[in-house]
Amino acid sequence: MDGVAPRAKLHNQRTKRFLQVKDTIEKTKQIERIKREILANGGLLPKDNHQKEQIKLFDENCITPGTPFMSKLSDCLLYYIYNRMNRNLAWQSIIVIFSNANEPGEGEHKIINFIRQQLTQLDYNKNIHHVLYGTDADLIILGLTLDECHITIIRNEFKPSQPRPCEICQQFGHDIITCKGITTKEKYDQQLNSIKTKYIFVDLSLLRDELYQSLEIDKQLLFKWDHKRFLNDWIFICILVGNDFLPNLSSCEIHEDIIKLLINIYKENVLKSNYYLTENGILNLTNVEIFLKDFSKMEEKIFKNRHEINQQKEQQQNLNQSIYNRIFSIDKFKHELVPKGAPLPPFKPKWAQKNSPTFDNNSTSIVIHANRTQDINSSTTSSSINILTNQSSNEMKQKLSNLSLITNRQIEDNTSDNDVRLWEDDWHKQYYTKKFGVDPKDIEKFSLQVAQEYAQGLRWIFQYYFQGVPSWDWYYPYHYAPFASDFFKIKILSYNFNKDSKPFKPLEQLISIIPSQCSKEYLPNEWYSLTIKKDSQIIDYYPLNFNTDLNGKRFESQRIALIPFVDEKRLHRVLKNYYSLLTIEEQKRNKFENSRLFIHSKHSYYNRLKKEFDTNNGQKTIYENLFNITKTIEIFGYIWRDSNDDKIISISKTVKAPISSYDNITNNQVICVQYCY
């Protein structure tokens, strides 16, 4: 389970939750308004089966360390492990290690760090094959950081732009903006057909080979090419393009084939200077500075090309809107429609010849192709709309409603919040004065400071991926990124990460990232009051209203929430007077825990483990005396018995079910011990 994340990830989590609450409030108001309009116009809505029962919708904010939900989920997973190992023969021959939300660290990093630690052992069997399941792209990048390790990743097949039902009427083909209610008085079945999940197997060994071959550089070099170091450099380039810890560089848009461009720059530099960007899991900032300097030479061109493309899109959208308006008022000029077989009017300019709407004169229909690009978040189930010439105006309006919605969204996305004209000559000055509020005379000094912090962030991320958390307390202190052209003098950075730093405790992270509007049921009462009372010393961390900035991005999910960063020292200073008010249950949710290891009595190593386990007489062993289990169960690390752990159930005892609908497990045959590596 995901535990407390490093401080560098905290603002990302905070931003997502604040935006989610803001969007939910606005969307709820919009849905209620549209529902009233539908009913006022004589429309019908599905019966609200949940209205009488007052069933509460699931709030994703509860999926955060420290909440009662995560504590309950941990109990249920523990029960699941006991249940499967006691009642399923296949589970009785394996060893299970469980890490819950009270153990710090992101879930995928916990797994990768475990594998990395096993790899360092002299007796490690290199023929072991690891299989990871998850949809996070980080799993692939993290897996590639492990050299000479066989890893396969299983993930759900991703299908973009899948149709979704309208959130008002639960029907397909439109969204809430164009909803008219259900079209029949018959009982509406809200049960949606399930979609069979397909899985993808990613063999990282094959992926490595493909990446090596794709570079095609070996024969051109005058020195021996190190494939491993190239792969590490490739991982760094992926991190540079996008990650969860730093805002993206304005010139790095993945849909613009930026990785391909950066790889080409990398290849040129390798051939010219014979260098790598990384070494042994550490960035070589001297070489990174050279690399970014070469990339910066293309930055201005990227901005201008992007602007030209956006202008062409806007012209295309205006044309689509014009055609839509003509057909929308079809009653007025129906007699003017081009008859079958007549030549087309030459209305298309050159720039529109690829994607402009097409009129089919060989049939009795007009076909308008609404090209669905990635920047259109539409629930339409067809990429084209056929309008028969003998249909009524109302029918045409209904079929064209989605085209109007698409066009309006495209125009809105291209114009909102993009107040810095990066294609103009003074783009650098505009950016720092408008985004950072810096006086023009201070821009040179300030931009260097921002770039150095960003470079430090790149160092932090790279070490995090290759070695584990370099520091729990480091974070990037700005909402915006610098430009590639600002990265000079970063090679002189001598900042050392604080290796003695500690992670937030679960409730500390929870109060740092959760908005006040949804924190009442998750935070202790006294802690919750700190998020709502005007005289609270940290009330400024919980704005009810705040500005957002698309910053030139295309999707609303990419908005920047302009909310304050949490000062760790200030937060601890305020909270120190509130720890004594925590209940016993809240104290449990706030404490750190270790992983737990499970083994069944039928396992071949059970007797040896039980013998060593029993010699501790139920007392918790101090850390220095933990016994190594290298030879006992072929997993490297340490185990010990904690008699204060109420989750550990002795042999032959009963495992109580955490939910009343489940049955207790009698005569338990599974040993559970604390585990670390």
Residue pairs with C-beta under 8 A, 6 or more apart in sequence:
1 70
1 73
1 74
1 77
1 99
1 100
1 101
1 107
2 63
2 65
2 101
2 105
2 106
2 107
3 65
3 99
3 100
3 101
3 102
3 103
3 104
3 105
3 106
3 107
3 110
3 503
3 506
4 65
4 104
4 105
4 503
4 504
4 505
4 506
4 509
5 13
5 105
5 106
5 509
6 464
6 469
6 471
6 472
6 474
6 503
7 471
7 472
7 473
7 474
7 475
7 501
7 503
7 504
7 568
8 245
8 457
8 460
8 461
8 464
8 474
8 475
8 476
9 106
9 244
9 245
10 475
10 504
10 509
10 512
10 513
10 566
11 475
11 476
11 565
11 566
12 244
12 245
13 64
13 513
14 512
14 513
14 561
14 563
14 566
15 560
15 561
15 563
17 61
17 513
17 514
17 515
17 518
18 515
18 546
18 561
18 563
19 548
19 557
19 559
19 561
20 60
20 61
21 61
21 515
21 517
21 518
22 546
22 548
22 561
23 556
25 517
27 176
30 176
31 167
31 168
31 176
34 168
34 176
34 177
34 179
35 45
35 168
38 44
38 45
38 168
38 179
38 180
38 181
39 45
39 181
41 180
43 180
43 181
43 182
44 181
44 182
44 183
44 184
44 185
45 168
45 169
45 181
45 182
46 169
46 170
46 182
46 188
46 190
47 188
49 190
59 518
61 67
61 514
61 515
61 518
61 519
61 522
62 68
62 69
62 70
62 522
63 69
63 70
64 70
64 509
64 510
64 513
64 514
64 522
65 101
65 102
65 506
65 509
65 510
66 101
66 505
66 506
66 507
66 509
66 510
66 522
66 589
66 590
67 510
67 522
67 589
68 521
68 522
68 589
69 522
70 100
70 101
70 506
70 589
71 101
71 585
71 588
71 589
72 658
73 101
74 100
74 101
74 102
75 647
75 658
76 658
76 659
77 98
77 100
78 98
78 100
78 596
78 647
78 658
79 655
79 657
79 658
79 662
79 665
81 96
81 98
81 598
81 670
82 598
82 649
82 655
82 665
82 668
82 670
83 655
83 665
84 91
85 91
85 92
85 96
85 598
85 600
85 669
85 670
86 600
86 655
86 665
86 667
86 668
86 669
86 670
87 665
91 600
92 600
92 602
92 603
93 600
93 602
93 603
95 597
95 598
95 599
95 603
95 633
95 635
96 597
96 598
97 114
97 595
97 596
97 597
97 598
97 635
97 675
98 595
98 596
98 598
99 105
99 107
99 110
99 595
99 596
100 593
101 506
102 506
102 589
102 591
102 592
102 593
103 110
103 592
103 593
103 594
103 595
104 472
104 503
104 592
105 113
105 469
105 503
108 132
108 134
108 136
108 138
108 139
108 142
109 142
109 464
109 468
109 469
111 132
112 142
112 143
112 145
112 146
113 468
114 677
115 130
115 146
115 149
115 151
116 145
116 146
116 468
117 636
117 637
117 677
118 124
118 128
118 635
118 636
118 677
119 146
119 148
119 149
121 630
121 636
123 630
124 636
125 634
126 148
126 149
127 150
128 150
129 150
129 151
129 152
130 149
130 150
130 151
130 152
131 151
131 152
131 153
131 154
132 139
132 143
132 151
132 152
132 153
132 154
133 153
133 154
133 155
134 153
134 155
135 155
135 156
135 158
138 244
139 153
139 155
140 153
140 202
140 204
140 207
141 235
141 238
141 239
141 465
142 465
143 149
143 151
143 153
143 204
144 204
144 207
144 208
144 231
144 235
145 232
145 235
145 281
145 465
145 466
147 228
150 204
150 205
151 204
151 205
152 201
152 202
152 203
152 204
153 201
153 202
153 204
154 199
154 200
154 201
154 202
155 199
155 200
155 202
156 197
156 198
156 199
156 200
157 197
157 198
157 199
157 200
160 374
161 372
161 374
161 376
161 378
163 172
163 173
163 379
163 380
163 381
164 172
164 175
164 379
165 171
165 172
165 192
165 379
166 172
166 174
166 175
166 176
166 179
166 379
167 175
167 176
168 176
168 179
168 181
169 179
169 181
169 182
169 188
170 188
170 190
170 192
171 182
172 379
172 381
173 379
173 380
173 381
173 402
174 379
174 380
174 401
174 402
174 405
175 378
175 379
175 405
177 405
178 401
178 402
178 405
182 188
208 227
208 231
211 230
211 231
211 234
212 227
212 230
212 231
215 230
215 263
215 267
217 225
217 267
217 270
217 271
218 225
220 271
221 270
221 271
221 274
222 274
223 274
226 276
229 276
229 278
229 279
230 276
232 276
232 277
232 278
232 281
232 466
233 266
233 276
233 277
233 278
234 263
235 462
235 465
236 277
236 278
236 283
236 288
236 458
236 462
237 259
237 262
237 263
237 266
237 277
238 259
239 458
239 461
239 462
239 465
240 249
240 252
240 262
240 458
241 248
241 252
241 254
241 258
241 259
241 262
242 248
242 252
242 254
243 461
245 457
245 460
245 461
245 475
245 476
246 454
246 457
246 458
246 461
246 476
246 481
247 476
247 478
247 479
247 480
247 481
247 560
248 481
249 481
249 482
249 483
249 484
250 303
250 422
250 431
250 481
250 483
250 551
250 552
251 258
251 295
251 298
251 299
251 302
251 303
251 483
251 484
252 258
253 306
255 374
256 302
256 306
261 295
261 298
262 295
265 291
265 294
265 295
265 298
266 277
266 291
268 294
269 275
269 290
269 291
269 294
270 276
273 287
273 290
275 284
275 287
275 290
276 284
276 287
277 283
277 284
277 287
277 288
277 291
278 284
278 462
281 462
281 463
281 466
281 467
282 459
282 462
282 463
283 458
283 459
283 462
285 455
285 459
285 490
285 491
285 493
286 491
288 455
288 458
288 487
288 490
288 491
289 487
289 488
289 489
289 490
289 491
292 484
292 487
293 484
293 485
293 487
293 488
295 484
296 483
296 484
296 485
296 487
299 483
299 484
299 485
300 427
303 422
303 423
303 427
304 423
306 422
306 423
307 422
307 423
310 414
312 351
313 410
313 414
314 410
314 411
314 414
315 351
315 352
316 351
316 352
316 355
316 356
317 407
317 410
317 411
318 411
319 352
319 356
319 357
320 357
320 368
320 370
320 403
320 407
321 404
321 407
321 408
321 411
323 357
323 368
324 368
324 400
324 403
324 404
324 407
326 333
327 366
327 368
327 387
327 396
327 400
328 396
328 397
328 400
328 404
329 393
330 337
330 393
330 396
331 393
337 389
338 344
338 345
338 359
338 361
340 361
340 362
340 363
340 364
341 361
341 362
342 361
343 361
344 359
344 361
348 356
355 369
355 371
357 367
357 368
357 369
358 367
358 368
358 369
359 366
359 367
360 366
360 367
364 388
364 389
364 390
365 386
365 387
365 388
365 389
366 386
366 387
366 389
367 384
367 385
367 386
368 384
368 385
368 387
368 400
368 403
369 383
369 384
370 380
370 383
370 384
370 385
370 402
370 403
370 406
371 383
372 378
372 380
372 383
372 406
374 554
375 410
375 413
375 554
375 555
376 406
376 409
376 410
377 409
377 555
378 402
378 405
378 406
378 409
380 402
380 406
385 399
385 400
385 402
385 403
386 399
387 396
387 399
387 400
413 550
413 554
413 555
416 550
417 548
417 549
417 550
417 551
417 552
417 559
418 550
418 551
418 552
419 434
420 427
420 430
420 431
420 434
420 435
420 552
421 427
421 430
422 430
422 431
422 552
424 430
428 443
428 447
428 483
428 485
429 440
429 443
431 480
431 483
432 438
432 443
432 446
432 447
433 439
433 440
433 443
435 479
435 480
435 549
435 551
436 446
436 450
436 478
436 480
438 446
447 482
447 483
447 486
448 486
448 488
448 489
450 478
450 480
450 481
450 482
450 486
451 482
451 486
451 487
451 488
451 490
452 489
452 490
452 493
453 476
453 477
453 478
454 476
454 481
454 482
454 487
455 487
455 490
455 493
456 474
456 476
456 493
456 495
457 474
457 476
459 470
459 493
460 470
460 471
460 474
460 497
463 470
463 497
464 470
470 497
470 499
471 497
471 498
471 499
471 501
472 498
472 501
472 502
472 503
472 504
473 498
473 501
473 502
473 568
474 497
474 498
474 501
475 565
477 565
479 549
479 560
479 562
480 551
480 560
503 509
504 512
504 568
505 590
505 591
505 592
506 589
506 590
506 591
507 523
507 524
507 527
507 582
507 586
507 589
507 590
508 571
508 572
508 575
508 590
510 519
510 522
510 523
511 519
511 523
511 527
511 530
511 531
511 571
511 575
512 541
512 566
512 571
514 522
514 523
514 531
515 531
515 542
516 528
516 531
516 532
516 542
516 544
517 544
519 528
519 531
520 528
523 531
524 578
524 581
524 582
524 583
524 586
526 578
526 581
527 575
527 578
529 536
530 536
530 537
530 538
530 539
530 574
530 578
531 538
531 539
531 541
531 542
532 539
532 542
533 539
536 574
537 570
537 574
538 570
538 571
538 574
540 564
541 563
541 564
541 566
543 563
543 564
546 561
546 562
546 563
547 562
548 559
548 560
548 561
548 562
549 559
549 560
549 562
550 556
550 558
550 559
550 560
551 558
551 559
551 560
553 559
582 590
594 674
594 675
594 676
595 674
595 675
595 676
596 645
596 647
596 648
596 672
596 673
596 674
596 675
597 635
597 639
597 672
597 673
597 674
597 675
598 670
598 671
598 672
599 605
599 606
599 609
599 633
599 670
599 671
600 606
600 669
600 670
601 610
601 651
601 669
601 670
601 671
602 669
605 632
605 633
606 671
608 632
609 629
609 632
609 633
609 639
609 671
609 673
610 651
610 671
612 627
612 632
613 639
613 641
613 671
613 673
616 640
616 641
618 641
618 643
619 641
619 643
620 640
620 641
620 642
620 643
620 644
621 627
621 640
621 641
626 638
626 639
626 640
626 676
627 638
627 639
627 640
628 636
628 637
628 638
629 635
629 636
629 637
629 638
629 639
630 636
636 677
637 675
637 676
637 677
638 675
638 676
638 677
639 673
639 674
639 675
640 673
640 674
641 648
641 673
641 674
642 648
642 673
642 674
645 674
647 672
648 672
648 673
649 655
649 668
649 670
649 672
650 668
651 668
651 669
651 670
651 671
652 667
652 668
652 669
653 668
654 664
654 665
654 666
654 667
654 668
655 664
655 665
655 668
656 664
657 663
657 664
657 665
